[in-house]
Every structure is written in C-alpha cells, then in structure tokens.
Amino acid sequence: MIYDILQMLIFICLLVIITIPLGSYIAKVFTNQHTFFDFVAKPIEKFVYKITGIDESHEMNWKEYALSLLTFNFLGIIFLFIILVSQGKLPLNPQKLPGVSSWHLALNTAVSFVTNTNWQAYSGETTVSYLTQMLGFTVQNFLSAATGLSVAIALIRGIMRHSTKDIGNFWVDITRSIIWIFLPLSLILSLILTQQGVIQNFSSYIKVHTLEGLKQVIAMGPVASQEAIKMLGTNGGGFFGANSAHPFENPTPLTNMLEMLAILAIPASLPYAFGKMVKNTRQGWAIFSAMLILFVIMLGTTYYSEKTGNPIINHINITGPSTMEGKEVRFGIAGSSLFSTVTTAASCGAVNSSLDSMTPLGGLISMLQIMLGEVIFGGVGSGLYSMLIDAFLAVFIVGLMVGRTPEYIGKKIESYEMKMSILAIIIPASTILIGSAIASVTKAGTSSLLNHGPHGLSEILYAFASAAGNNGSAFAGLNSNTLFYNLITSIAMIIGRFGVIIPALAIAGSLANKKIVPVSVGTFPTDNALFSVLLVGIVLIIGALTFFPALSLGPIIEQLLMNAGRLF
C-alpha cells in the first residue's frame, strides 16, 4: 500500500512540475512571444498560410470563429467517413481488410474521432487498415485536440480583451496548436515509447505457433506515432481493441506513467497558461487548485474502493486482492486505479484495465468525473473552458448573495453570459439523461446489455456519459455496435461537443466587447483558496443535483447490494 501511495504522489508531483514550463510555453505561443522552437515552427507556419491562403492578420468575431470551426469539423466527418468505407481499395492495407461495410459504424467512428471522443464500437486490429489509422484517425487526433485548444484560447482572449468583437482567427489558432505544441511533443513521446517497446512498423500481421501447438496471429502496425497523440491530445482511441492494456501500446510500468502524464500534461498546464495570458498567475493557480482537489478526491475514492474489493469474494477465503479481474498484473490495483482516474478526468478514454470489472463505487467515480462536465483537468482546451464556465456561475452566485453585479477578472458577468453558461451545462447533461432514458426503456437499447439490474443501467448511463462528455471509454458489457447505439451515440457526441463549444465562443465574444471594470472593495476575489473551494463546491453540487437520481438506481444501489452479499 505504501508503494501504491508513493506511485500516486510521484505522479501528482511530476504533473505539477510539468505545469509551469509547459503552461508558460503555451502562453508564449498564443501571445506571439518568442519561443525556442520558432526557428523551426515559423517557416512551417508561413508555408501553411501560403498554400492555404490564410490571412493571419484577419480577426474574427465569435460567430465567424464558430462557423469556421463547425465547417472544418463537419468536413472532417465526411472525409473520415469516406476513408472508412473505401479503405479496401486504398493502399497500406497489408491484411486486405475490406471497407467498413456498416454505414452506421463508419458514421459513428467518423463522428467519434472528429469530436475528440474516440468512442470505438469495433476492434482496431480486425477492422481498420494502416492508412485509416494514420490518414484518418491520427490526423483527426491532432485536429480535434487543436480544435479544443483553440476554443480555450479564444475564451481567454475574450477575458483579456475589451471593447472589441474580435476573439482571434480559428485557422491561425489551430495551425499554431499543431505546429508549436502537438507535433513536437508527439515526436518526442513517440520516440520514447518506441524505445520502451511500443511497435512502429508497416509489417503484415505475424502468424506463429504457440507452445500448445496452436496458431496465433500477432497484429503489427505504426502504433507509437498514434499512441503519442492519442494521449497528448486526450483522444484515447486505441490502435488495438485492448487499448492501453495491450503490451504493444503500453509495454512497461514506465510507459504507463509516461502515458498518464501525457494525458494530463496539456490540460493541467492550461490554467497556468491562462494566468500568464491574463497577467495574473494567481487566477490560473486558483483554477488549477480546484481541478487538483477534485482529482485527489476522485483518485482516493477509486483506489480505496478497488483496494477494499468485493466482500463476497473475501468471505470465501480467497487470499490476495479481490479486484484483479479485468486488470493487468503489470500495473496492479494502484496503476489501474490511477490510470482510470486520469483518463476519465481528462476526457481521454484510453484504458489499461476493464472499467466494467471495477467495483460499483470505482465505476461510479469514472462515470461521475465525465458527468461533472469533464472539468477535472478535462480534455485539451475543453477542460479549461468548461471550468471557466463553472467559474462564471460561481461568481454569479456570489454576486447574488452579496447583492452586487458579479465580476470575473475585470469583466461583469451578466444575464447573457449566464444564459450561455447554463446552456453549456444543461445541453450535455440533458443528452446523457434523455439518451439513457430512451435506451433503458426500449428493446433496441436493452437488447445490447450483457448484465441486467443496476449494473445494466450503469452500462447504459456510462455509454451516454462517455459519448456526450466526449470521453470514449466504455463499460464493455454493452454491445454498442448496433444501428440504435451507433446513431444515438453519434448524435450525443455531436451535441456534447458543439453544444458546449458554441456557448463558450458566444461568451468569449460577449466578454471581449465589454469594458474593464476597476477592482473595488466590493469585488469578490477569484484568485485565492476560498474561490478554489467555492468552485469545487459548485462543480459537485451541480453534478449531484443533476445525476444523483440516475446514479442511485445504478452504481450506488449496486454497491449497497454487493456489500449486502447480492450480485447481478
């Protein structure tokens, strides 16, 4: 147990250490300050603008920014859909895999990767070719992550600027995100992963004879290059069906630690970058502290539940940990608990163990982190702009309590900002609950369940939370590769992604147009520990009020029944 706790403390310390230099670098990139990487990145950036006709000096209002973003993403869905259905006729397909014959699976997969969800209703090694993995999935891993980061930067500009309608240029933001941040970090991480044993080749699958005299097919492929951006971009889509439990994706305890750090590196650094950009790093630390407090609470609860295990197994005199089913012995309970907490906190979806095999309380924490709006660090960009929306709500509530117009970093938070903030919170929450309700009362929804009773409901709830929260992980007991689930989760992914992005951009445009309000004695400070605790409370209260009834019927009652000796 001491080793387990030490592993978690080392992870948290390394994450904090990464935050300052990476956050400073991100802030410099988006405020056009000099960086050590300029000599490589600037010529590439100029070349991209030249061949695409982008005018980097052109500024956009929030509507133009949103339209450019939506157009770009929906074109990406069409492009990836075409690749999926026609991959059988395309090169780099040594296994001669046919095109994805199910149009609804191809649509679901295309929507999934473009929305940074990476929900996978298929097994990669038997369904998609090397070309699809690289030109389709890996490209979208870069673009979807850059889209989220661009929205966060646009919202920060809205807070920074005053008396203007402009919040930046989407094409410039997404270009700089990829060239300055994702490409160099991915290159470094992919080289380290390759050295540790993550494969990177274009070989055909290898057929071998086992010691038992049976035949086995070992899948190959360019894995390391996708694995790096899969983690750094909080994407989560695995090259193989086993995802990060597969030894070709995650071969050693060192890669397990590096991949977890890669998942949270950019999301954890963005609050500090936010503080640097608004010229008040205390504001960034206040946001970071709230995220870290929530993360530690969730991690501690998950580890305690998994370490405690299943009392029914304990009562039949089986010694040792009673929750190792579904976990890799290479990582154990601590490595699996930490990974599951990291991946569901960050809307990544990569897993190194089966979430469906966790204790009900452990599974509840993974589900709850998504349901809270993916604000506990969250996805690249999406975590910060979602948490800032909660911060606007927090100062508004405080303003009502003291009878003053709420302010946040010199900007008044008024009715328009509150309407957009509430929309950003209600839209994904409603999508989760309505989708789960439809699936739980229809034959098309319940026929895919492996388990019934409260665990069956948990599987449905998790599927819609993962889709609407753009996480992509799943309780494997649900067969989601059906017409019903492929279509309804596609809708949930689109609504969950753009139903938050559009209100966030609208808030950015509104704040940019406001004047700076001087700080007075009545201004509620938002850069101290009190505000961090208040923000944590707001996040938890919103989640509890919204999802407690549904969770009570699923993982909560399942945990109580398990403790009473009843299983499903």
C-alpha positions in Angstrom: 0.0 0.0 0.0 2.9 2.4 0.7 4.3 1.7 -2.7 0.8 2.4 -4.2 0.5 5.8 -2.4 4.1 6.7 -3.3 3.3 6.0 -7.0 0.4 8.3 -6.9 2.3 11.1 -5.1 5.1 10.9 -7.6 2.6 11.2 -10.4 1.0 14.3 -8.9 4.4 15.9 -8.2 5.6 15.3 -11.7 2.3 16.8 -13.1 2.8 20.0 -11.0 6.4 20.2 -12.2 5.3 20.0 -15.8 2.6 22.6 -15.4 4.8 25.7 -15.1 7.2 25.3 -18.1 4.6 23.9 -20.5 2.0 26.5 -19.4 4.5 29.3 -20.0 5.3 27.9 -23.4 1.7 27.7 -24.4 1.0 31.2 -23.3 4.0 32.5 -25.3 2.8 30.6 -28.4 -0.6 32.3 -28.4 0.6 35.7 -27.4 3.2 35.7 -30.2 6.2 35.9 -27.9 9.5 34.4 -28.8 10.0 30.7 -28.1 12.9 28.3 -28.6 11.0 26.4 -31.3 10.4 29.5 -33.5 13.3 28.7 -35.9 11.5 25.5 -36.9 7.9 26.4 -36.5 7.7 29.8 -38.0 8.8 28.7 -41.6 6.3 25.8 -41.4 3.6 28.2 -40.3 4.3 30.7 -43.1 4.3 27.8 -45.6 0.9 26.6 -44.4 -0.6 30.1 -44.7 0.8 30.5 -48.2 -0.6 27.3 -49.6 -4.0 27.6 -47.9 -4.5 31.3 -48.4 -5.0 32.1 -44.7 -4.7 35.7 -43.8 -3.1 35.5 -40.3 -3.8 39.2 -39.7 -7.6 38.7 -40.1 -9.5 38.7 -36.8 -12.9 37.0 -36.4 -15.9 37.7 -34.2 -17.3 34.8 -32.3 -19.9 33.9 -35.0 -17.3 33.8 -37.7 -15.0 31.8 -35.5 -17.8 29.3 -34.7 -18.8 29.0 -38.3 -15.2 28.3 -39.4 -14.9 25.7 -36.6 -18.1 23.9 -37.4 -17.5 23.9 -41.2 -14.0 22.4 -40.6 -15.2 19.7 -38.3 -18.1 18.6 -40.4 -15.9 18.4 -43.4 -13.6 16.2 -41.3 -16.5 13.9 -40.6 -17.2 13.5 -44.3 -13.6 12.9 -45.1 -13.1 10.3 -42.5 -16.3 8.5 -43.4 -15.2 8.2 -47.0 -11.8 6.7 -45.9 -13.5 4.2 -43.7 -16.0 2.9 -46.3 -13.4 2.8 -49.1 -10.3 1.5 -47.2 -10.4 -1.8 -49.0 -9.4 -0.1 -52.2 -6.8 2.1 -50.6 -3.0 1.3 -50.1 -1.3 0.5 -46.8 -3.6 -2.4 -46.1 -1.4 -5.5 -45.9 -4.2 -7.6 -44.3 -6.6 -6.7 -47.2 -9.2 -5.5 -44.8 -12.4 -4.5 -46.6 -14.1 -1.1 -46.1 -16.3 -0.7 -43.1 -19.4 -2.3 -44.5 -21.8 -1.0 -41.8 -22.5 2.7 -42.8 -23.7 3.5 -39.3 -20.5 2.1 -37.7 -18.5 4.2 -40.2 -20.5 7.3 -39.3 -20.2 6.7 -35.6 -16.4 6.3 -35.9 -16.0 9.4 -38.0 -18.1 11.5 -35.6 -16.2 10.0 -32.7 -12.7 10.9 -33.8 -13.6 14.4 -35.1 -15.3 15.3 -31.8 -12.3 14.1 -29.8 -14.4 11.3 -28.3 -12.7 8.3 -29.9 -15.6 6.0 -29.0 -14.8 2.7 -30.6 -17.5 0.2 -31.3 -15.0 -2.1 -33.2 -11.6 -3.7 -32.7 -8.9 -1.8 -34.5 -6.7 -4.7 -35.5 -9.5 -6.5 -37.3 -11.4 -3.6 -38.7 -9.2 -0.7 -40.0 -6.1 -0.6 -42.2 -2.8 1.2 -41.5 -3.9 4.0 -43.9 -7.1 4.5 -42.0 -5.2 4.6 -38.7 -2.8 7.2 -40.0 -4.6 9.4 -42.5 -7.9 9.0 -40.8 -7.5 8.6 -37.1 -4.1 10.1 -36.3 -4.8 13.2 -38.3 -8.1 13.7 -36.5 -6.4 13.1 -33.2 -4.3 16.2 -34.0 -7.1 18.3 -35.4 -9.8 17.5 -32.7 -7.3 18.3 -29.9 -6.3 21.5 -31.7 -9.9 22.5 -32.0 -10.5 22.2 -28.3 -7.3 24.1 -27.5 -8.3 26.9 -30.0 -11.7 27.4 -28.3 -10.0 27.7 -24.9 -7.6 30.3 -26.3 -10.5 32.2 -27.8 -12.3 32.3 -24.5 -9.1 33.5 -22.7 -8.9 36.3 -25.3 -12.5 37.3 -24.6 -11.5 37.8 -21.0 -8.2 39.6 -21.9 -9.6 42.0 -24.5 -12.1 44.8 -24.1 -14.3 47.0 -26.4 -13.8 44.7 -29.4 -15.8 42.0 -31.1 -12.7 40.0 -32.2 -11.6 36.9 -30.4 -8.8 35.7 -32.8 -8.6 33.6 -36.0 -9.6 30.0 -35.9 -7.3 29.0 -38.7 -4.3 30.6 -37.1 -5.1 29.1 -33.7 -5.5 25.6 -35.0 -2.3 25.9 -37.1 -0.2 27.2 -34.2 -1.7 24.5 -31.9 -0.5 21.7 -34.1 2.9 23.1 -35.2 4.1 24.6 -31.9 2.6 22.2 -29.4 1.2 18.8 -30.6 3.8 17.9 -33.3 7.0 18.4 -31.3 5.5 16.8 -28.1 4.2 13.9 -30.1 7.5 13.3 -31.8 9.4 13.3 -28.5 6.9 11.0 -26.8 6.7 8.6 -29.8 10.4 8.1 -29.8 10.5 7.4 -26.1 7.6 4.9 -26.5 9.4 3.2 -29.3 12.5 2.8 -27.2 10.4 1.2 -24.5 8.8 -1.4 -26.8 5.8 0.2 -28.5 5.9 -1.1 -32.0 6.2 1.2 -35.1 6.2 -0.7 -38.5 4.2 -1.4 -41.6 4.6 -5.2 -41.5 1.9 -7.7 -42.2 0.5 -9.5 -39.2 2.7 -12.3 -38.0 1.5 -15.9 -37.7 3.2 -18.0 -35.0 2.8 -21.4 -33.4 2.3 -21.4 -29.7 3.8 -23.8 -27.2 0.4 -25.6 -27.1 0.7 -26.2 -30.9 -2.0 -23.7 -31.8 -1.8 -20.9 -34.4 -1.8 -17.3 -33.3 -1.9 -14.1 -35.3 0.1 -11.1 -33.8 -1.1 -7.8 -35.1 1.5 -5.2 -36.2 1.3 -1.6 -37.3 2.5 2.0 -36.8 1.4 2.2 -33.2 3.9 4.5 -31.4 3.1 7.5 -33.7 -0.6 7.2 -32.9 -0.1 6.4 -29.3 1.7 9.7 -28.6 -1.0 12.0 -30.0 -3.7 9.6 -28.6 -2.5 10.6 -25.1 -1.3 14.2 -25.6 -4.5 15.1 -27.4 -6.7 13.4 -24.8 -8.1 11.3 -27.7 -8.0 7.8 -26.3 -8.7 5.7 -29.4 -6.6 2.6 -29.2 -4.8 1.0 -32.1 -5.8 -2.3 -30.7 -9.1 -3.4 -29.2 -7.4 -3.9 -25.8 -6.3 -0.2 -25.9 -3.6 0.7 -23.3 -3.8 -2.7 -21.7 -2.2 -4.1 -24.9 1.6 -4.6 -24.4 2.3 -3.2 -27.9 0.6 0.1 -26.8 1.7 0.2 -23.1 4.5 -2.3 -22.5 6.1 -1.3 -19.2 5.3 0.5 -15.9 7.4 3.4 -17.2 5.3 3.8 -20.3 2.2 3.5 -18.1 3.5 6.5 -16.1 4.5 8.5 -19.2 1.2 7.9 -20.9 -0.8 9.1 -17.8 1.4 12.2 -17.6 0.9 12.8 -21.3 -2.9 12.7 -20.9 -2.9 15.4 -18.3 0.2 17.4 -19.3 -1.6 20.0 -21.6 -4.9 20.1 -19.7 -3.1 20.7 -16.4 -0.8 23.4 -17.9 -3.6 25.4 -19.5 -4.8 27.0 -16.2 -1.3 28.3 -15.7 -1.2 29.5 -19.3 -4.5 31.2 -18.7 -3.0 33.0 -15.7 0.0 34.1 -17.7 -2.2 35.4 -20.6 -4.4 37.4 -18.3 -1.3 38.7 -16.4 -2.4 37.2 -13.1 -1.0 33.8 -12.5 -2.9 33.5 -9.2 -6.1 33.3 -11.3 -4.6 30.3 -13.1 -3.5 28.6 -9.8 -7.0 29.1 -8.4 -8.5 27.1 -11.3 -5.7 24.5 -11.2 -6.2 24.1 -7.4 -9.9 23.4 -7.9 -9.1 20.8 -10.5 -6.4 19.2 -8.4 -8.6 19.0 -5.3 -11.3 17.2 -7.3 -8.8 14.9 -8.9 -7.3 13.8 -5.5 -10.8 13.2 -4.1 -11.7 11.0 -7.1 -8.4 9.2 -7.1 -8.6 8.4 -3.4 -12.1 7.1 -3.6 -11.3 4.9 -6.6 -8.2 3.4 -5.0 -10.0 2.8 -1.7 -12.8 1.0 -3.4 -10.6 -1.1 -5.6 -8.3 -2.0 -2.7 -11.2 -2.9 -0.4 -12.5 -5.1 -3.1 -15.5 -7.4 -3.2 -16.6 -8.6 0.2 -18.3 -11.6 -1.2 -15.0 -12.9 -2.6 -13.3 -12.0 0.7 -15.8 -14.1 2.6 -15.0 -17.3 0.7 -11.4 -17.4 1.9 -9.7 -16.3 -1.3 -6.5 -14.5 -0.3 -4.9 -11.6 -2.1 -6.6 -8.7 -3.9 -10.2 -9.5 -4.8 -10.5 -6.9 -7.7 -7.8 -8.0 -10.1 -10.2 -9.4 -12.6 -10.1 -7.2 -15.6 -6.7 -5.6 -14.6 -3.2 -6.1 -15.9 -0.9 -7.7 -13.4 1.9 -5.4 -14.8 0.1 -2.4 -13.3 -1.8 -3.8 -10.4 -4.6 -2.0 -8.5 -2.7 1.2 -8.0 -1.6 1.6 -11.6 -5.1 0.7 -12.9 -6.9 3.0 -10.4 -4.6 5.9 -11.2 -5.0 5.3 -15.0 -8.8 5.1 -14.8 -9.0 8.3 -12.8 -6.7 10.1 -15.1 -8.4 9.0 -18.3 -11.9 9.9 -17.2 -10.8 13.1 -15.6 -9.3 14.2 -18.9 -11.9 13.1 -21.4 -9.3 10.8 -22.9 -10.9 7.4 -22.9 -7.7 5.3 -23.0 -7.9 2.4 -20.5 -5.3 0.0 -19.2 -8.0 -2.1 -17.4 -11.7 -3.0 -17.8 -13.8 -0.3 -16.3 -16.7 -2.8 -16.4 -14.8 -5.0 -13.9 -14.3 -2.3 -11.3 -16.3 -2.2 -8.1 -19.5 -0.3 -8.4 -18.1 2.6 -6.5 -14.9 2.6 -8.6 -17.0 2.6 -11.8 -19.2 5.4 -10.3 -16.2 7.7 -9.9 -15.1 7.2 -13.5 -18.7 7.9 -14.6 -19.1 10.9 -12.3 -15.9 12.6 -13.5 -17.4 12.6 -17.0 -20.8 13.7 -15.8 -19.4 16.7 -13.9 -18.6 18.2 -17.3 -15.0 16.9 -17.8 -13.7 19.8 -15.8 -11.3 17.9 -13.6 -8.4 18.9 -15.9 -10.6 17.7 -18.8 -9.8 17.4 -22.4 -7.2 19.6 -24.2 -8.9 23.0 -24.1 -12.3 21.7 -23.3 -11.4 21.2 -19.6 -10.4 24.8 -19.2 -13.3 26.4 -21.0 -15.7 24.1 -19.2 -14.2 25.0 -15.8 -14.2 28.7 -16.7 -17.9 28.4 -17.4 -18.4 26.9 -13.9 -16.3 29.9 -12.6 -18.7 32.3 -14.2 -21.5 30.5 -12.5 -19.7 30.6 -9.1 -19.1 34.4 -9.2 -22.7 35.0 -10.3 -24.0 33.0 -7.3 -21.7 35.0 -5.0 -22.9 38.2 -6.6 -26.5 37.3 -5.9 -25.5 36.5 -2.2 -23.8 39.9 -1.6 -26.1 42.0 -3.9 -23.5 43.1 -6.4 -23.1 42.6 -10.1 -20.7 39.6 -10.4 -17.3 40.2 -11.9 -14.6 37.9 -13.2 -11.1 39.3 -13.9 -12.4 42.8 -14.6 -15.5 41.7 -16.7 -19.1 41.9 -15.5 -20.9 38.6 -15.7 -24.4 39.5 -16.7 -27.5 37.7 -18.0 -26.2 36.9 -21.4 -23.1 35.1 -20.0 -25.3 33.3 -17.5 -27.7 32.1 -20.2 -24.8 30.7 -22.3 -23.2 29.2 -19.2 -26.4 27.4 -18.2 -26.8 26.1 -21.8 -23.3 24.7 -21.8 -24.1 22.8 -18.6 -27.6 21.7 -19.4 -27.1 20.6 -23.0 -24.6 17.7 -22.3 -26.4 16.8 -19.1 -29.8 16.5 -20.8 -28.2 14.5 -23.6 -26.9 11.9 -21.1 -30.1 11.6 -19.2 -32.5 11.6 -22.2 -30.4 9.2 -24.1 -30.1 6.8 -21.2 -33.8 7.0 -20.6 -34.6 6.1 -24.2 -32.1 3.2 -24.2 -33.3 1.8 -20.9 -37.0 1.5 -21.9 -36.6 0.3 -25.5 -35.9 -3.1 -26.8 -33.2 -1.7 -29.1 -31.4 -0.3 -26.1 -31.7 -3.2 -23.6 -31.1 -6.0 -26.1 -27.4 -5.0 -26.2 -26.9 -5.5 -22.4 -24.7 -8.2 -21.0 -25.8 -7.5 -17.5 -29.2 -6.6 -16.1 -30.3 -5.0 -12.8 -28.4 -1.9 -11.6 -25.2 -2.8 -13.4 -27.1 -2.9 -16.7 -28.3 0.6 -16.1 -24.8 1.6 -15.2 -23.6 0.3 -18.6 -26.2 2.4 -20.4 -25.5 5.5 -18.2 -21.8 5.2 -18.8 -22.2 4.9 -22.6 -24.2 8.1 -22.9 -22.0 9.9 -20.4 -18.9 8.9 -22.4 -20.5 9.9 -25.7 -21.9 13.3 -24.6 -18.8 14.0 -22.5 -16.6 13.2 -25.4 -14.6 10.7 -23.3 -14.8 7.5 -25.4 -14.2 4.9 -22.6 -16.9 2.3 -22.0 -18.3 -0.4 -19.8 -17.6 -3.3 -22.1 -20.7 -5.2 -21.1 -22.7 -3.1 -23.6 -22.6 -4.1 -27.2 -22.8 -0.7 -28.9 -22.2 -1.8 -32.4 -25.8 -1.7 -33.4 -27.9 0.6 -35.6 -29.6 2.1 -32.5 -26.4 2.8 -30.5 -24.3 3.9 -33.4 -26.8 6.5 -34.4 -27.9 7.7 -30.9 -24.3 8.0 -29.6 -23.3 9.8 -32.8 -25.9 12.4 -32.0 -24.8 12.5 -28.4 -21.2 13.1 -29.4 -22.1 16.0 -31.7 -24.4 17.6 -29.2 -21.9 17.1 -26.3 -19.1 18.6 -28.3 -20.6 21.6 -30.1 -23.3 22.2 -27.5 -20.6 23.4 -25.2 -18.2 25.0 -27.7 -20.8 27.4 -29.3 -21.9 28.8 -25.9 -18.2 29.1 -24.9 -17.4 31.1 -28.0 -20.6 33.3 -27.5 -19.4 34.1 -24.0 -15.9 34.9 -25.4 -17.4 37.4 -27.9 -19.6 39.0 -25.3 -16.8 39.4 -22.8 -14.4 40.8 -25.4 -16.9 43.5 -26.2 -17.2 44.7 -22.5 -15.1 47.3 -20.8 -12.7 46.6 -18.0 -14.3 47.2 -14.5 -11.8 48.5 -12.0 -11.3 46.4 -8.8 -13.1 47.9 -5.8 -13.7 47.0 -2.2 -16.8 45.1 -3.2 -15.1 42.9 -5.8 -15.1 39.3 -4.8 -11.5 37.9 -5.3 -11.2 35.0 -7.6 -7.5 34.3 -7.2 -7.4 32.7 -3.7 -8.1 29.5 -1.9 -11.6 30.5 -0.9 -12.6 30.8 -4.6 -11.0 27.4 -5.4 -13.0 25.7 -2.6 -16.2 27.6 -3.8 -15.6 26.4 -7.3 -15.1 22.8 -6.2 -18.5 23.1 -4.3 -20.3 24.5 -7.3 -19.0 21.6 -9.6 -20.0 18.9 -7.1 -23.4 20.5 -6.3 -24.3 20.8 -10.0 -23.3 17.2 -10.6 -25.1 15.9 -7.5 -28.4 17.7 -8.3 -28.3 16.6 -11.9 -27.3 13.0 -11.8 -27.8 11.7 -8.2 -31.2 10.1 -9.0 -29.8 8.2 -12.0 -26.7 7.2 -10.2 -28.8 6.0 -7.2 -30.5 3.5 -9.5 -27.2 2.3 -11.0 -23.8 2.1 -9.3 -24.9 3.3 -5.8 -27.6 0.7 -5.2 -25.3 -1.9 -6.8 -22.5 -1.1 -4.3 -25.0 -1.3 -1.4 -26.4 -4.7 -2.7 -22.8 -6.0 -3.2 -22.0 -5.1 0.4 -25.1 -7.0 1.5 -24.0 -10.1 -0.4 -26.1 -9.8 -3.6 -24.6 -9.8 -7.1 -26.1 -9.4 -10.6 
